Amino acid sequence: FPSYAMSRLSLRLPNQFAGQPYNPAAIHETLAGVEYHRTAKLTGSTLTVETSERSLVQEIPYEQAIAAESRLRALSEEDLALRLPSAYRPTAKDLTALRTAKPGSNAEYIRRGNVFLDRGSYDQAISDFSEAINLRPDDAWGYANRGIAYVWKREFDRAADDLAKAEAIHGDNPVVLRGRAFMAEQRGEIEKAANFYELAIRRDPENLFALSRRAAVLLMLGRTEEALHEFDAILLRSPNNASALAGRARIKFDRRDFEGADKDISAALAVDPRNPAALNAMGDLASARGDHRVTVVAYSKILEDSPDAHYAALARARAYRLLGDDEKAVADTDAVLRTGEDKS
């Protein structure tokens, strides 16, 4: 005594944070003879946090210290936190930084694993979820998320095993229901998938993956008006949701609203240039317009990320044939035939 410390932290945030409400309550309190202040303000893309701590007296009675203990503990837990917007897509530099850094906890491995999962790097995601499980074998989230990664790889037995382990640890885990819904969808069990997605949404009503996939399976079931309503509802809450934009584009395309479909496809690809549903719609739209070179571009991008996407290879083969490039058309068709199975 006397002591005084003040800090000012400024963070320049990604553009996607612009317009996001962020107004945490200021702190102005005196506890156990110490004055605490904290303010946080988001201006444009810059967040500024100011904190100070100043002693007011040299000592306090024991009773006053005891009386302040619970509030001091609560105050110490009132951290500020920023969450990435749901539409944010990691950049190439983000991914490079993530790959070179070594996570230090179970939660950090799961967080990084989910980034890899969103970007289609399934083996890296599985590796991170496995590390998370090694650190905490009783953590349901590691098993549940690894189960979804296995579904993406169509390793359904491993997926089912992980989802069962997650459910045994945490019976109400919402990721388990999403995983089972997605696995049913990937297996072509569309009615079953729709039912599981419904249960998953009841458990976690704000999850955009479950909402988007339920709309997609409704579309597969021919319930077009319901699907369109779902996509519109998602886009009201998350205007940059690439999956919902791609799904709505598909409905507009099927209704021959090519201009509306083109607008949604462009918006989806602006958010996620590798989104397979948007690229698929882009290819079909270009084909319907007779622009087969654009069709080739769209399906080539899908095949770069998913070489076993047979529907894309066959669609590109048709486009090559219409362009008069029979050699490339035959090469794509042969590549599908060589696998001996249909993964379209």
Secondary structure, DSSP 8 states (H G I E B T S, - for coil): ---EEEEEEEEE--GGGTT-------EEEEETTEEEEEEEEEETTEEEEEEEEEE-SS---HHHHHHHHHHHHHHHT--------TT----HHHHHHHHHS---SHHHHHHHHHHHHHTT-HHHHHHHHHHHHHH-TT-HHHHHHHHHHHHHTT-HHHHHHHHHHHHHH-TT-HHHHHHHHHHHHHTT-HHHHHHHHHHHHHH-TT-HHHHHHHHHHHHHTT-HHHHHHHHHHHHHH-TT-HHHHHHHHHHHHHTT-HHHHHHHHHHHHHH-TT-HHHHHHHHHHHHHTT-HHHHHHHHHHHHHH-TT-HHHHHHHHHHHHHTT-HHHHHHHHHHHHHH-S---
